[in-house]
Amino acid sequence: MKYQNAFVRQRGERWQGVLKWKDDSGKWHSKSKSFPNVTGKQAAERLLAEWRQEEEGIASIEPVGELDAALTVGDYMQGYVDNLRDSASLERSTLIGYGTSLNYIKSEMGNVKLTALTTTRVQRFVNAMNKKGYSASTVKKAYNLLGAGMKQALLDGYITASPCGRGLVRLPKKQQRKPNSLDATGRVRLMGILGQMEPTPTTIAAYVALFTGARQGEIAALRWRNVDFDNSVIRIESSIGQSNEGGTYEKGTKTNATRDIPLSKTLAPILKSWHDRRFTEWRPQRMRGGKTDDAFGALYVVGDLDGNHINPHTLGKNWTVIARQFNIVGIQGERLTFHGLRHSFATATIEQGADVRSVSDILGHADVSVTLNIYADASPQAKRRTIDLLDDELGNLVDADVYQLHTGTEG
């Protein structure tokens, strides 16, 4: 029997292979097999290919038959993304990104026959996206999705070699944009602006971003139970993401790790005042609903009093109104986005001599190299402070008489 589709998925810590086929009535069926002691997707895919060959009773993966010869790249990639969605192994936000990339693939070569897809045709697809002005990151995401799909097509037996093999296609180089953060003057000015404004979810979110470096979605997901005033710690444990339907949902952080951020002495009273105000506004509602005061902890810090979180997109739009009204511009000469507040936190702490690894941990980067790649350009002030630190340690150890002797300046 020929299986129309095959893929691997992760269940807990164990990888599993899935084979799918369609019967004469058009109904889909599937069978699965666990691969114990496999630690990576690549190894799981090799075992899947071996298992499939055993099940189909063939010595090697054969090209598809005549019925599959008309299958297009667009139809196959649509099925590939659909299977990823059905496997429930990916975040919804990732699937949204795949959907966008899939649209690019289908618009450029959706009608190309899968068996006729060549490396040259893929290169033309990449070049076309590049000429249309898409960013290098967007082009790479679309190409990577196509490459993953072609790898699966190879496993499925539709093709005998992938047109997206390593080094076959030239991708545009990604230009690392310098972060558009606020300099010291801009940060002081922003504090003055926020201090004169009536506290709102948007202004409170701006304070949190500036003093913690948390991401937009993480701030939207921050609940009062995550703010420990006694121990001066804010716990980041989730984020708000966008769903396929245009709504929002709560998910894990970008690295799926919880992290604690020290609550600064400046931010603490601002948050405490906001907490007390919101609690006072919420308490009559709690009395009517028969809830205890402890239920307040489940409310979102910048959400509404009914327990709903704010949409991160809405938060960004609200901030843009403030940035436009007060002409808040970053060091790159562009109006500061809400994400620019996170950049401002990072650049400010690094400029002040903070340990980069600590900054990386606070930001929630997967690796300190990510922090270094984004914020590698130290300011002149930071460079001067670095040299001054060495002067402070070693400068007083230089013997002035010895210095004069070696420089020929003795009288």
C-alpha positions, 0 to 999 in steps of 0.5 A: 500500500502507498501512503499519501503522507507521512510526518513526525510529531513530538509527544512529551519527550518522545517522537512519533511517526505518523503514516496517512492514507486514503481509502477508495471512498476518499476517507483518510486513515492513519497509523502511528509508531513511537520512536524511543530513545530518539532525541531529535527531529532529524533522527526521527525522520530517518526512522520514519522513512525506514518504517514507511519503506518496511510498511510499503514493502519497498527497498527504496522510496519510489517516485509517485505514480501517474495519479500524483503526477499532476500534484502542484507545489501549492496543493502539496504545501497546503497539505503539508501546512494542514498536517502540521496544524493537525499534529498540534505540535506548533504554536498558533503564532508559528502557524500564522507565520506559516500561513503567510509564507504559504501565501507567498509560495502559492502566489509565485509558483502555486501551479508549478508541478511538484515533480517539475520543481527545480532549484532554478525555479526556487531561485527565481521565487526567492529573487522575485520576493526580493525584487518586490521589496520583502525583507530578507527575514520574510524571504528566508521564512518562506524559503525555509517553509518550502524547504521543509515541505520539500524534505517531507515530499522526499520522504513521501516519495513524491520527488527523488531529490529536494530542490532546496538542498543545502547551498543550492539557493542564494538567499538575500543577506539579512541586514541587522537593523540597529535598535531604535531606542531612547538615549539618556535625554530621551529617557528622562524626557519620557519619564517627565511625559508619563509622570504628567499623564493620568495613569492608564493601562497604556502608560503603566505598560510603558513604565513596565517595558522601560524598567523591565524590558519585557515584551509587549505580549508578556506585559499584556499577560502579566497578572497581579499575582505575578507582581511580588511587592514584598520580595520586589520581583516580577515573574514573567510566565506567559504571553498573549499571542494572535490566533488564526481567527484574528483574536488572542490567546494566552501562551508560554513565553518566547522561550517557553521559560519562566523568568523573574525580573527584579522590581526596580525602586522606581517602578515599585511605587508606580505599580503599587499605586496602580494596584491600589487604585484598580483594587478599589475600583474592582472591589464593589464588583467582587462583592456583587459576584461573591468573590474573595479579595484573592481573586484580584490576583488573577486580573491582568495588570493592564487588562480590564476589571472584568478579567480580560487581557488587552490585545498587544496590537491594541496596546501598540496602537495606543502607545503610537498615539502617545508617541505621535502626540509628544514626538517621542523619537529614538536614536535612529530618527524614527518614532519610538514604537512600544517595542522601542521601550524594550530596546531602551531598557537594554541599551540603557542598562548596557550603557550603565555597565550592566553585565550583558548576561544578566541583561540577556536573562532579564530580556528572556533571550535564549542565548547571550549571543542574541543580546550581543548581536542586537546591542553590540554597538556600545555608546562612546560613554560606555566605552569611556567608562570601560577604560576608566574602570581600568584606570581606577584599578591600575592608574595609581600603580604607575610610578611617575618617576619610572614613567618619566625615565622611560619617556625621556622626560626627566629633568 
